Amino acid sequence: ADTGVAADDPTVTTASLEGPPAEVLMRMASGAELLVVGSRGHGRIFGALLGSVSHYVAAHAACPVVVIKPARDKLRP
């Protein structure tokens, strides 16, 4: 309701799935109109060393991707 989407709106789906995150997201986004993912905000160097699911899907998804980054004040303790 906070997002303005009715609970019975068939265009919004959620799921809890097992598997490598990037692979699962890419599979689930097949045929989607939009993929929304979050970002932990590890920073450029640490994020590059770990690899980034959000970067991967943004570069490889067949649909538009929106990456939601954490609020700036949440990045550093």
mmCIF file of the N, C-alpha and C atoms, coordinates in Angstrom:
data_MODEL
# 
_entry.id   MODEL 
# 
loop_
_atom_site.group_PDB 
_atom_site.id 
_atom_site.type_symbol 
_atom_site.label_atom_id 
_atom_site.label_alt_id 
_atom_site.label_comp_id 
_atom_site.label_asym_id 
_atom_site.label_entity_id 
_atom_site.label_seq_id 
_atom_site.pdbx_PDB_ins_code 
_atom_site.Cartn_x 
_atom_site.Cartn_y 
_atom_site.Cartn_z 
_atom_site.occupancy 
_atom_site.B_iso_or_equiv 
_atom_site.pdbx_formal_charge 
_atom_site.auth_seq_id 
_atom_site.auth_comp_id 
_atom_site.auth_asym_id 
_atom_site.auth_atom_id 
_atom_site.pdbx_PDB_model_num 
ATOM 1   N N  . ALA A 1 1  ? 0.830  -1.197  0.000   1.00 0.00 ? 1  ALA A N  1 
ATOM 2   C CA . ALA A 1 1  ? 0.000  0.000   0.000   1.00 0.00 ? 1  ALA A CA 1 
ATOM 3   C C  . ALA A 1 1  ? 0.871  1.256   0.000   1.00 0.00 ? 1  ALA A C  1 
ATOM 4   N N  . ASP A 1 2  ? 2.016  1.219   0.698   1.00 0.00 ? 2  ASP A N  1 
ATOM 5   C CA . ASP A 1 2  ? 2.898  2.387   0.751   1.00 0.00 ? 2  ASP A CA 1 
ATOM 6   C C  . ASP A 1 2  ? 3.473  2.732   -0.612  1.00 0.00 ? 2  ASP A C  1 
ATOM 7   N N  . THR A 1 3  ? 3.601  1.752   -1.481  1.00 0.00 ? 3  THR A N  1 
ATOM 8   C CA . THR A 1 3  ? 4.166  1.996   -2.810  1.00 0.00 ? 3  THR A CA 1 
ATOM 9   C C  . THR A 1 3  ? 3.110  2.416   -3.813  1.00 0.00 ? 3  THR A C  1 
ATOM 10  N N  . GLY A 1 4  ? 1.858  2.369   -3.412  1.00 0.00 ? 4  GLY A N  1 
ATOM 11  C CA . GLY A 1 4  ? 0.788  2.735   -4.325  1.00 0.00 ? 4  GLY A CA 1 
ATOM 12  C C  . GLY A 1 4  ? 0.339  1.575   -5.188  1.00 0.00 ? 4  GLY A C  1 
ATOM 13  N N  . VAL A 1 5  ? 0.786  0.362   -4.865  1.00 0.00 ? 5  VAL A N  1 
ATOM 14  C CA . VAL A 1 5  ? 0.414  -0.823  -5.625  1.00 0.00 ? 5  VAL A CA 1 
ATOM 15  C C  . VAL A 1 5  ? -0.596 -1.610  -4.805  1.00 0.00 ? 5  VAL A C  1 
ATOM 16  N N  . ALA A 1 6  ? -1.707 -1.944  -5.409  1.00 0.00 ? 6  ALA A N  1 
ATOM 17  C CA . ALA A 1 6  ? -2.726 -2.724  -4.717  1.00 0.00 ? 6  ALA A CA 1 
ATOM 18  C C  . ALA A 1 6  ? -2.225 -4.141  -4.477  1.00 0.00 ? 6  ALA A C  1 
ATOM 19  N N  . ALA A 1 7  ? -2.652 -4.743  -3.377  1.00 0.00 ? 7  ALA A N  1 
ATOM 20  C CA . ALA A 1 7  ? -2.207 -6.089  -3.017  1.00 0.00 ? 7  ALA A CA 1 
ATOM 21  C C  . ALA A 1 7  ? -2.563 -7.108  -4.089  1.00 0.00 ? 7  ALA A C  1 
ATOM 22  N N  . ASP A 1 8  ? -3.614 -6.874  -4.857  1.00 0.00 ? 8  ASP A N  1 
ATOM 23  C CA . ASP A 1 8  ? -4.021 -7.836  -5.879  1.00 0.00 ? 8  ASP A CA 1 
ATOM 24  C C  . ASP A 1 8  ? -3.494 -7.481  -7.273  1.00 0.00 ? 8  ASP A C  1 
ATOM 25  N N  . ASP A 1 9  ? -2.587 -6.510  -7.369  1.00 0.00 ? 9  ASP A N  1 
ATOM 26  C CA . ASP A 1 9  ? -2.014 -6.113  -8.657  1.00 0.00 ? 9  ASP A CA 1 
ATOM 27  C C  . ASP A 1 9  ? -1.131 -7.250  -9.182  1.00 0.00 ? 9  ASP A C  1 
ATOM 28  N N  . PRO A 1 10 ? -1.462 -7.826  -10.335 1.00 0.00 ? 10 PRO A N  1 
ATOM 29  C CA . PRO A 1 10 ? -0.707 -8.987  -10.851 1.00 0.00 ? 10 PRO A CA 1 
ATOM 30  C C  . PRO A 1 10 ? 0.659  -8.624  -11.446 1.00 0.00 ? 10 PRO A C  1 
ATOM 31  N N  . THR A 1 11 ? 0.991  -7.343  -11.551 1.00 0.00 ? 11 THR A N  1 
ATOM 32  C CA . THR A 1 11 ? 2.265  -6.974  -12.171 1.00 0.00 ? 11 THR A CA 1 
ATOM 33  C C  . THR A 1 11 ? 3.423  -6.963  -11.187 1.00 0.00 ? 11 THR A C  1 
ATOM 34  N N  . VAL A 1 12 ? 3.151  -7.100  -9.903  1.00 0.00 ? 12 VAL A N  1 
ATOM 35  C CA . VAL A 1 12 ? 4.195  -7.096  -8.895  1.00 0.00 ? 12 VAL A CA 1 
ATOM 36  C C  . VAL A 1 12 ? 4.242  -8.477  -8.249  1.00 0.00 ? 12 VAL A C  1 
ATOM 37  N N  . THR A 1 13 ? 5.429  -9.093  -8.256  1.00 0.00 ? 13 THR A N  1 
ATOM 38  C CA . THR A 1 13 ? 5.559  -10.409 -7.648  1.00 0.00 ? 13 THR A CA 1 
ATOM 39  C C  . THR A 1 13 ? 6.758  -10.431 -6.705  1.00 0.00 ? 13 THR A C  1 
ATOM 40  N N  . THR A 1 14 ? 6.687  -11.276 -5.711  1.00 0.00 ? 14 THR A N  1 
ATOM 41  C CA . THR A 1 14 ? 7.805  -11.498 -4.804  1.00 0.00 ? 14 THR A CA 1 
ATOM 42  C C  . THR A 1 14 ? 8.004  -13.002 -4.665  1.00 0.00 ? 14 THR A C  1 
ATOM 43  N N  . ALA A 1 15 ? 9.237  -13.406 -4.361  1.00 0.00 ? 15 ALA A N  1 
ATOM 44  C CA . ALA A 1 15 ? 9.521  -14.832 -4.186  1.00 0.00 ? 15 ALA A CA 1 
ATOM 45  C C  . ALA A 1 15 ? 10.781 -14.994 -3.349  1.00 0.00 ? 15 ALA A C  1 
ATOM 46  N N  . SER A 1 16 ? 10.840 -16.075 -2.600  1.00 0.00 ? 16 SER A N  1 
ATOM 47  C CA . SER A 1 16 ? 12.033 -16.440 -1.856  1.00 0.00 ? 16 SER A CA 1 
ATOM 48  C C  . SER A 1 16 ? 12.576 -17.709 -2.503  1.00 0.00 ? 16 SER A C  1 
ATOM 49  N N  . LEU A 1 17 ? 13.722 -17.594 -3.161  1.00 0.00 ? 17 LEU A N  1 
ATOM 50  C CA . LEU A 1 17 ? 14.277 -18.704 -3.929  1.00 0.00 ? 17 LEU A CA 1 
ATOM 51  C C  . LEU A 1 17 ? 15.696 -19.008 -3.491  1.00 0.00 ? 17 LEU A C  1 
ATOM 52  N N  . GLU A 1 18 ? 16.128 -20.234 -3.691  1.00 0.00 ? 18 GLU A N  1 
ATOM 53  C CA . GLU A 1 18 ? 17.492 -20.626 -3.364  1.00 0.00 ? 18 GLU A CA 1 
ATOM 54  C C  . GLU A 1 18 ? 18.333 -20.687 -4.624  1.00 0.00 ? 18 GLU A C  1 
ATOM 55  N N  . GLY A 1 19 ? 19.627 -20.393 -4.475  1.00 0.00 ? 19 GLY A N  1 
ATOM 56  C CA . GLY A 1 19 ? 20.569 -20.474 -5.576  1.00 0.00 ? 19 GLY A CA 1 
ATOM 57  C C  . GLY A 1 19 ? 21.453 -19.250 -5.608  1.00 0.00 ? 19 GLY A C  1 
ATOM 58  N N  . PRO A 1 20 ? 22.418 -19.256 -6.525  1.00 0.00 ? 20 PRO A N  1 
ATOM 59  C CA . PRO A 1 20 ? 23.289 -18.080 -6.672  1.00 0.00 ? 20 PRO A CA 1 
ATOM 60  C C  . PRO A 1 20 ? 22.437 -16.853 -7.029  1.00 0.00 ? 20 PRO A C  1 
ATOM 61  N N  . PRO A 1 21 ? 22.539 -15.776 -6.259  1.00 0.00 ? 21 PRO A N  1 
ATOM 62  C CA . PRO A 1 21 ? 21.653 -14.623 -6.445  1.00 0.00 ? 21 PRO A CA 1 
ATOM 63  C C  . PRO A 1 21 ? 21.591 -14.077 -7.872  1.00 0.00 ? 21 PRO A C  1 
ATOM 64  N N  . ALA A 1 22 ? 22.737 -13.883 -8.516  1.00 0.00 ? 22 ALA A N  1 
ATOM 65  C CA . ALA A 1 22 ? 22.719 -13.314 -9.866  1.00 0.00 ? 22 ALA A CA 1 
ATOM 66  C C  . ALA A 1 22 ? 21.991 -14.238 -10.837 1.00 0.00 ? 22 ALA A C  1 
ATOM 67  N N  . GLU A 1 23 ? 22.238 -15.534 -10.732 1.00 0.00 ? 23 GLU A N  1 
ATOM 68  C CA . GLU A 1 23 ? 21.582 -16.502 -11.630 1.00 0.00 ? 23 GLU A CA 1 
ATOM 69  C C  . GLU A 1 23 ? 20.075 -16.547 -11.387 1.00 0.00 ? 23 GLU A C  1 
ATOM 70  N N  . VAL A 1 24 ? 19.669 -16.546 -10.125 1.00 0.00 ? 24 VAL A N  1 
ATOM 71  C CA . VAL A 1 24 ? 18.248 -16.589 -9.796  1.00 0.00 ? 24 VAL A CA 1 
ATOM 72  C C  . VAL A 1 24 ? 17.556 -15.330 -10.301 1.00 0.00 ? 24 VAL A C  1 
ATOM 73  N N  . LEU A 1 25 ? 18.158 -14.171 -10.070 1.00 0.00 ? 25 LEU A N  1 
ATOM 74  C CA . LEU A 1 25 ? 17.559 -12.916 -10.536 1.00 0.00 ? 25 LEU A CA 1 
ATOM 75  C C  . LEU A 1 25 ? 17.446 -12.869 -12.051 1.00 0.00 ? 25 LEU A C  1 
ATOM 76  N N  . MET A 1 26 ? 18.477 -13.310 -12.739 1.00 0.00 ? 26 MET A N  1 
ATOM 77  C CA . MET A 1 26 ? 18.433 -13.304 -14.203 1.00 0.00 ? 26 MET A CA 1 
ATOM 78  C C  . MET A 1 26 ? 17.334 -14.237 -14.717 1.00 0.00 ? 26 MET A C  1 
ATOM 79  N N  . ARG A 1 27 ? 17.193 -15.392 -14.093 1.00 0.00 ? 27 ARG A N  1 
ATOM 80  C CA . ARG A 1 27 ? 16.149 -16.337 -14.491 1.00 0.00 ? 27 ARG A CA 1 
ATOM 81  C C  . ARG A 1 27 ? 14.763 -15.751 -14.230 1.00 0.00 ? 27 ARG A C  1 
ATOM 82  N N  . MET A 1 28 ? 14.590 -15.161 -13.066 1.00 0.00 ? 28 MET A N  1 
ATOM 83  C CA . MET A 1 28 ? 13.292 -14.596 -12.709 1.00 0.00 ? 28 MET A CA 1 
ATOM 84  C C  . MET A 1 28 ? 12.949 -13.348 -13.529 1.00 0.00 ? 28 MET A C  1 
ATOM 85  N N  . ALA A 1 29 ? 13.960 -12.627 -13.981 1.00 0.00 ? 29 ALA A N  1 
ATOM 86  C CA . ALA A 1 29 ? 13.722 -11.400 -14.751 1.00 0.00 ? 29 ALA A CA 1 
ATOM 87  C C  . ALA A 1 29 ? 13.422 -11.684 -16.221 1.00 0.00 ? 29 ALA A C  1 
ATOM 88  N N  . SER A 1 30 ? 13.563 -12.929 -16.631 1.00 0.00 ? 30 SER A N  1 
ATOM 89  C CA . SER A 1 30 ? 13.260 -13.284 -18.019 1.00 0.00 ? 30 SER A CA 1 
ATOM 90  C C  . SER A 1 30 ? 11.790 -12.954 -18.298 1.00 0.00 ? 30 SER A C  1 
ATOM 91  N N  . GLY A 1 31 ? 11.559 -12.061 -19.228 1.00 0.00 ? 31 GLY A N  1 
ATOM 92  C CA . GLY A 1 31 ? 10.209 -11.649 -19.575 1.00 0.00 ? 31 GLY A CA 1 
ATOM 93  C C  . GLY A 1 31 ? 9.653  -10.530 -18.701 1.00 0.00 ? 31 GLY A C  1 
ATOM 94  N N  . ALA A 1 32 ? 10.437 -10.047 -17.740 1.00 0.00 ? 32 ALA A N  1 
ATOM 95  C CA . ALA A 1 32 ? 9.968  -8.975  -16.861 1.00 0.00 ? 32 ALA A CA 1 
ATOM 96  C C  . ALA A 1 32 ? 10.056 -7.622  -17.559 1.00 0.00 ? 32 ALA A C  1 
ATOM 97  N N  . GLU A 1 33 ? 9.278  -6.679  -17.095 1.00 0.00 ? 33 GLU A N  1 
ATOM 98  C CA . GLU A 1 33 ? 9.337  -5.314  -17.611 1.00 0.00 ? 33 GLU A CA 1 
ATOM 99  C C  . GLU A 1 33 ? 10.350 -4.480  -16.858 1.00 0.00 ? 33 GLU A C  1 
ATOM 100 N N  . LEU A 1 34 ? 10.651 -4.857  -15.611 1.00 0.00 ? 34 LEU A N  1 
ATOM 101 C CA . LEU A 1 34 ? 11.569 -4.099  -14.770 1.00 0.00 ? 34 LEU A CA 1 
ATOM 102 C C  . LEU A 1 34 ? 12.083 -5.004  -13.664 1.00 0.00 ? 34 LEU A C  1 
ATOM 103 N N  . LEU A 1 35 ? 13.369 -4.869  -13.339 1.00 0.00 ? 35 LEU A N  1 
ATOM 104 C CA . LEU A 1 35 ? 13.973 -5.595  -12.225 1.00 0.00 ? 35 LEU A CA 1 
ATOM 105 C C  . LEU A 1 35 ? 14.520 -4.565  -11.243 1.00 0.00 ? 35 LEU A C  1 
ATOM 106 N N  . VAL A 1 36 ? 14.119 -4.679  -9.983  1.00 0.00 ? 36 VAL A N  1 
ATOM 107 C CA . VAL A 1 36 ? 14.588 -3.767  -8.940  1.00 0.00 ? 36 VAL A CA 1 
ATOM 108 C C  . VAL A 1 36 ? 15.430 -4.569  -7.960  1.00 0.00 ? 36 VAL A C  1 
ATOM 109 N N  . VAL A 1 37 ? 16.672 -4.115  -7.742  1.00 0.00 ? 37 VAL A N  1 
ATOM 110 C CA . VAL A 1 37 ? 17.574 -4.792  -6.809  1.00 0.00 ? 37 VAL A CA 1 
ATOM 111 C C  . VAL A 1 37 ? 18.153 -3.769  -5.846  1.00 0.00 ? 37 VAL A C  1 
ATOM 112 N N  . GLY A 1 38 ? 18.631 -4.248  -4.720  1.00 0.00 ? 38 GLY A N  1 
ATOM 113 C CA . GLY A 1 38 ? 19.259 -3.386  -3.737  1.00 0.00 ? 38 GLY A CA 1 
ATOM 114 C C  . GLY A 1 38 ? 20.767 -3.455  -3.852  1.00 0.00 ? 38 GLY A C  1 
ATOM 115 N N  . SER A 1 39 ? 21.446 -2.537  -3.198  1.00 0.00 ? 39 SER A N  1 
ATOM 116 C CA . SER A 1 39 ? 22.901 -2.504  -3.162  1.00 0.00 ? 39 SER A CA 1 
ATOM 117 C C  . SER A 1 39 ? 23.324 -2.334  -1.716  1.00 0.00 ? 39 SER A C  1 
ATOM 118 N N  . ARG A 1 40 ? 24.294 -3.102  -1.282  1.00 0.00 ? 40 ARG A N  1 
ATOM 119 C CA . ARG A 1 40 ? 24.746 -3.009  0.107   1.00 0.00 ? 40 ARG A CA 1 
ATOM 120 C C  . ARG A 1 40 ? 25.655 -1.808  0.344   1.00 0.00 ? 40 ARG A C  1 
ATOM 121 N N  . GLY A 1 41 ? 26.239 -1.270  -0.707  1.00 0.00 ? 41 GLY A N  1 
ATOM 122 C CA . GLY A 1 41 ? 27.084 -0.094  -0.555  1.00 0.00 ? 41 GLY A CA 1 
ATOM 123 C C  . GLY A 1 41 ? 28.439 -0.386  0.042   1.00 0.00 ? 41 GLY A C  1 
ATOM 124 N N  . HIS A 1 42 ? 29.083 -1.488  -0.371  1.00 0.00 ? 42 HIS A N  1 
ATOM 125 C CA . HIS A 1 42 ? 30.404 -1.834  0.155   1.00 0.00 ? 42 HIS A CA 1 
ATOM 126 C C  . HIS A 1 42 ? 31.495 -0.871  -0.305  1.00 0.00 ? 42 HIS A C  1 
ATOM 127 N N  . GLY A 1 43 ? 31.253 -0.112  -1.334  1.00 0.00 ? 43 GLY A N  1 
ATOM 128 C CA . GLY A 1 43 ? 32.284 0.765   -1.875  1.00 0.00 ? 43 GLY A CA 1 
ATOM 129 C C  . GLY A 1 43 ? 32.896 0.152   -3.119  1.00 0.00 ? 43 GLY A C  1 
ATOM 130 N N  . ARG A 1 44 ? 33.636 0.956   -3.855  1.00 0.00 ? 44 ARG A N  1 
ATOM 131 C CA . ARG A 1 44 ? 34.174 0.519   -5.151  1.00 0.00 ? 44 ARG A CA 1 
ATOM 132 C C  . ARG A 1 44 ? 35.166 -0.627  -5.038  1.00 0.00 ? 44 ARG A C  1 
ATOM 133 N N  . ILE A 1 45 ? 36.152 -0.494  -4.186  1.00 0.00 ? 45 ILE A N  1 
ATOM 134 C CA . ILE A 1 45 ? 37.213 -1.506  -4.119  1.00 0.00 ? 45 ILE A CA 1 
ATOM 135 C C  . ILE A 1 45 ? 36.689 -2.801  -3.511  1.00 0.00 ? 45 ILE A C  1 
ATOM 136 N N  . PHE A 1 46 ? 36.078 -2.730  -2.339  1.00 0.00 ? 46 PHE A N  1 
ATOM 137 C CA . PHE A 1 46 ? 35.581 -3.929  -1.679  1.00 0.00 ? 46 PHE A CA 1 
ATOM 138 C C  . PHE A 1 46 ? 34.503 -4.602  -2.529  1.00 0.00 ? 46 PHE A C  1 
ATOM 139 N N  . GLY A 1 47 ? 33.621 -3.798  -3.109  1.00 0.00 ? 47 GLY A N  1 
ATOM 140 C CA . GLY A 1 47 ? 32.569 -4.348  -3.968  1.00 0.00 ? 47 GLY A CA 1 
ATOM 141 C C  . GLY A 1 47 ? 33.134 -5.036  -5.196  1.00 0.00 ? 47 GLY A C  1 
ATOM 142 N N  . ALA A 1 48 ? 34.200 -4.485  -5.767  1.00 0.00 ? 48 ALA A N  1 
ATOM 143 C CA . ALA A 1 48 ? 34.822 -5.092  -6.942  1.00 0.00 ? 48 ALA A CA 1 
ATOM 144 C C  . ALA A 1 48 ? 35.493 -6.417  -6.592  1.00 0.00 ? 48 ALA A C  1 
ATOM 145 N N  . LEU A 1 49 ? 36.080 -6.485  -5.412  1.00 0.00 ? 49 LEU A N  1 
ATOM 146 C CA . LEU A 1 49 ? 36.723 -7.734  -4.992  1.00 0.00 ? 49 LEU A CA 1 
ATOM 147 C C  . LEU A 1 49 ? 35.701 -8.830  -4.743  1.00 0.00 ? 49 LEU A C  1 
ATOM 148 N N  . LEU A 1 50 ? 34.561 -8.480  -4.173  1.00 0.00 ? 50 LEU A N  1 
ATOM 149 C CA . LEU A 1 50 ? 33.529 -9.462  -3.874  1.00 0.00 ? 50 LEU A CA 1 
ATOM 150 C C  . LEU A 1 50 ? 32.719 -9.836  -5.105  1.00 0.00 ? 50 LEU A C  1 
ATOM 151 N N  . GLY A 1 51 ? 32.648 -8.942  -6.059  1.00 0.00 ? 51 GLY A N  1 
ATOM 152 C CA . GLY A 1 51 ? 31.713 -9.113  -7.159  1.00 0.00 ? 51 GLY A CA 1 
ATOM 153 C C  . GLY A 1 51 ? 30.405 -8.482  -6.715  1.00 0.00 ? 51 GLY A C  1 
ATOM 154 N N  . SER A 1 52 ? 29.596 -8.087  -7.641  1.00 0.00 ? 52 SER A N  1 
ATOM 155 C CA . SER A 1 52 ? 28.382 -7.390  -7.276  1.00 0.00 ? 52 SER A CA 1 
ATOM 156 C C  . SER A 1 52 ? 27.206 -7.939  -8.061  1.00 0.00 ? 52 SER A C  1 
ATOM 157 N N  . VAL A 1 53 ? 26.233 -8.461  -7.350  1.00 0.00 ? 53 VAL A N  1 
ATOM 158 C CA . VAL A 1 53 ? 25.032 -8.972  -7.998  1.00 0.00 ? 53 VAL A CA 1 
ATOM 159 C C  . VAL A 1 53 ? 24.327 -7.849  -8.744  1.00 0.00 ? 53 VAL A C  1 
ATOM 160 N N  . SER A 1 54 ? 24.208 -6.686  -8.101  1.00 0.00 ? 54 SER A N  1 
ATOM 161 C CA . SER A 1 54 ? 23.501 -5.586  -8.752  1.00 0.00 ? 54 SER A CA 1 
ATOM 162 C C  . SER A 1 54 ? 24.219 -5.124  -10.020 1.00 0.00 ? 54 SER A C  1 
ATOM 163 N N  . HIS A 1 55 ? 25.545 -5.066  -9.984  1.00 0.00 ? 55 HIS A N  1 
ATOM 164 C CA . HIS A 1 55 ? 26.283 -4.688  -11.186 1.00 0.00 ? 55 HIS A CA 1 
ATOM 165 C C  . HIS A 1 55 ? 26.111 -5.730  -12.292 1.00 0.00 ? 55 HIS A C  1 
ATOM 166 N N  . TYR A 1 56 ? 26.151 -6.995  -11.912 1.00 0.00 ? 56 TYR A N  1 
ATOM 167 C CA . TYR A 1 56 ? 26.014 -8.063  -12.903 1.00 0.00 ? 56 TYR A CA 1 
ATOM 168 C C  . TYR A 1 56 ? 24.653 -8.010  -13.597 1.00 0.00 ? 56 TYR A C  1 
ATOM 169 N N  . VAL A 1 57 ? 23.579 -7.941  -12.801 1.00 0.00 ? 57 VAL A N  1 
ATOM 170 C CA . VAL A 1 57 ? 22.260 -7.944  -13.429 1.00 0.00 ? 57 VAL A CA 1 
ATOM 171 C C  . VAL A 1 57 ? 22.014 -6.658  -14.205 1.00 0.00 ? 57 VAL A C  1 
ATOM 172 N N  . ALA A 1 58 ? 22.561 -5.535  -13.735 1.00 0.00 ? 58 ALA A N  1 
ATOM 173 C CA . ALA A 1 58 ? 22.399 -4.283  -14.478 1.00 0.00 ? 58 ALA A CA 1 
ATOM 174 C C  . ALA A 1 58 ? 23.052 -4.373  -15.848 1.00 0.00 ? 58 ALA A C  1 
ATOM 175 N N  . ALA A 1 59 ? 24.153 -5.099  -15.934 1.00 0.00 ? 59 ALA A N  1 
ATOM 176 C CA . ALA A 1 59 ? 24.869 -5.229  -17.200 1.00 0.00 ? 59 ALA A CA 1 
ATOM 177 C C  . ALA A 1 59 ? 24.298 -6.313  -18.106 1.00 0.00 ? 59 ALA A C  1 
ATOM 178 N N  . HIS A 1 60 ? 23.614 -7.315  -17.540 1.00 0.00 ? 60 HIS A N  1 
ATOM 179 C CA . HIS A 1 60 ? 23.223 -8.468  -18.336 1.00 0.00 ? 60 HIS A CA 1 
ATOM 180 C C  . HIS A 1 60 ? 21.726 -8.727  -18.463 1.00 0.00 ? 60 HIS A C  1 
ATOM 181 N N  . ALA A 1 61 ? 20.903 -8.055  -17.696 1.00 0.00 ? 61 ALA A N  1 
ATOM 182 C CA . ALA A 1 61 ? 19.464 -8.318  -17.744 1.00 0.00 ? 61 ALA A CA 1 
ATOM 183 C C  . ALA A 1 61 ? 18.869 -7.860  -19.069 1.00 0.00 ? 61 ALA A C  1 
ATOM 184 N N  . ALA A 1 62 ? 17.852 -8.580  -19.502 1.00 0.00 ? 62 ALA A N  1 
ATOM 185 C CA . ALA A 1 62 ? 17.176 -8.256  -20.758 1.00 0.00 ? 62 ALA A CA 1 
ATOM 186 C C  . ALA A 1 62 ? 16.140 -7.147  -20.582 1.00 0.00 ? 62 ALA A C  1 
ATOM 187 N N  . CYS A 1 63 ? 15.904 -6.728  -19.325 1.00 0.00 ? 63 CYS A N  1 
ATOM 188 C CA . CYS A 1 63 ? 14.939 -5.671  -19.054 1.00 0.00 ? 63 CYS A CA 1 
ATOM 189 C C  . CYS A 1 63 ? 15.653 -4.538  -18.307 1.00 0.00 ? 63 CYS A C  1 
ATOM 190 N N  . PRO A 1 64 ? 15.020 -3.386  -18.196 1.00 0.00 ? 64 PRO A N  1 
ATOM 191 C CA . PRO A 1 64 ? 15.628 -2.307  -17.413 1.00 0.00 ? 64 PRO A CA 1 
ATOM 192 C C  . PRO A 1 64 ? 15.819 -2.735  -15.954 1.00 0.00 ? 64 PRO A C  1 
ATOM 193 N N  . VAL A 1 65 ? 16.882 -2.226  -15.339 1.00 0.00 ? 65 VAL A N  1 
ATOM 194 C CA . VAL A 1 65 ? 17.212 -2.557  -13.951 1.00 0.00 ? 65 VAL A CA 1 
ATOM 195 C C  . VAL A 1 65 ? 17.328 -1.271  -13.149 1.00 0.00 ? 65 VAL A C  1 
ATOM 196 N N  . VAL A 1 66 ? 16.705 -1.246  -11.975 1.00 0.00 ? 66 VAL A N  1 
ATOM 197 C CA . VAL A 1 66 ? 16.832 -0.130  -11.040 1.00 0.00 ? 66 VAL A CA 1 
ATOM 198 C C  . VAL A 1 66 ? 17.595 -0.654  -9.833  1.00 0.00 ? 66 VAL A C  1 
ATOM 199 N N  . VAL A 1 67 ? 18.706 0.021   -9.483  1.00 0.00 ? 67 VAL A N  1 
ATOM 200 C CA . VAL A 1 67 ? 19.496 -0.359  -8.318  1.00 0.00 ? 67 VAL A CA 1 
ATOM 201 C C  . VAL A 1 67 ? 19.223 0.659   -7.214  1.00 0.00 ? 67 VAL A C  1 
ATOM 202 N N  . ILE A 1 68 ? 18.701 0.183   -6.097  1.00 0.00 ? 68 ILE A N  1 
ATOM 203 C CA . ILE A 1 68 ? 18.401 1.041   -4.961  1.00 0.00 ? 68 ILE A CA 1 
ATOM 204 C C  . ILE A 1 68 ? 19.591 0.993   -4.017  1.00 0.00 ? 68 ILE A C  1 
ATOM 205 N N  . LYS A 1 69 ? 20.248 2.121   -3.851  1.00 0.00 ? 69 LYS A N  1 
ATOM 206 C CA . LYS A 1 69 ? 21.409 2.200   -2.961  1.00 0.00 ? 69 LYS A CA 1 
ATOM 207 C C  . LYS A 1 69 ? 20.955 2.620   -1.572  1.00 0.00 ? 69 LYS A C  1 
ATOM 208 N N  . PRO A 1 70 ? 21.711 2.211   -0.538  1.00 0.00 ? 70 PRO A N  1 
ATOM 209 C CA . PRO A 1 70 ? 21.340 2.619   0.821   1.00 0.00 ? 70 PRO A CA 1 
ATOM 210 C C  . PRO A 1 70 ? 21.489 4.126   0.990   1.00 0.00 ? 70 PRO A C  1 
ATOM 211 N N  . ALA A 1 71 ? 20.763 4.675   1.960   1.00 0.00 ? 71 ALA A N  1 
ATOM 212 C CA . ALA A 1 71 ? 20.899 6.095   2.253   1.00 0.00 ? 71 ALA A CA 1 
ATOM 213 C C  . ALA A 1 71 ? 22.347 6.395   2.619   1.00 0.00 ? 71 ALA A C  1 
ATOM 214 N N  . ARG A 1 72 ? 22.838 7.559   2.241   1.00 0.00 ? 72 ARG A N  1 
ATOM 215 C CA . ARG A 1 72 ? 24.241 7.918   2.464   1.00 0.00 ? 72 ARG A CA 1 
ATOM 216 C C  . ARG A 1 72 ? 24.654 7.755   3.924   1.00 0.00 ? 72 ARG A C  1 
ATOM 217 N N  . ASP A 1 73 ? 23.789 8.118   4.861   1.00 0.00 ? 73 ASP A N  1 
ATOM 218 C CA . ASP A 1 73 ? 24.153 8.018   6.272   1.00 0.00 ? 73 ASP A CA 1 
ATOM 219 C C  . ASP A 1 73 ? 24.212 6.570   6.760   1.00 0.00 ? 73 ASP A C  1 
ATOM 220 N N  . LYS A 1 74 ? 23.700 5.626   6.004   1.00 0.00 ? 74 LYS A N  1 
ATOM 221 C CA . LYS A 1 74 ? 23.752 4.207   6.376   1.00 0.00 ? 74 LYS A CA 1 
ATOM 222 C C  . LYS A 1 74 ? 25.019 3.541   5.857   1.00 0.00 ? 74 LYS A C  1 
ATOM 223 N N  . LEU A 1 75 ? 25.769 4.211   4.985   1.00 0.00 ? 75 LEU A N  1 
ATOM 224 C CA . LEU A 1 75 ? 26.970 3.620   4.410   1.00 0.00 ? 75 LEU A CA 1 
ATOM 225 C C  . LEU A 1 75 ? 28.093 3.501   5.425   1.00 0.00 ? 75 LEU A C  1 
ATOM 226 N N  . ARG A 1 76 ? 28.191 4.452   6.327   1.00 0.00 ? 76 ARG A N  1 
ATOM 227 C CA . ARG A 1 76 ? 29.279 4.453   7.297   1.00 0.00 ? 76 ARG A CA 1 
ATOM 228 C C  . ARG A 1 76 ? 28.720 4.545   8.708   1.00 0.00 ? 76 ARG A C  1 
ATOM 229 N N  . PRO A 1 77 ? 29.238 3.718   9.618   1.00 0.00 ? 77 PRO A N  1 
ATOM 230 C CA . PRO A 1 77 ? 28.735 3.764   11.007  1.00 0.00 ? 77 PRO A CA 1 
ATOM 231 C C  . PRO A 1 77 ? 29.099 5.041   11.718  1.00 0.00 ? 77 PRO A C  1 
# 
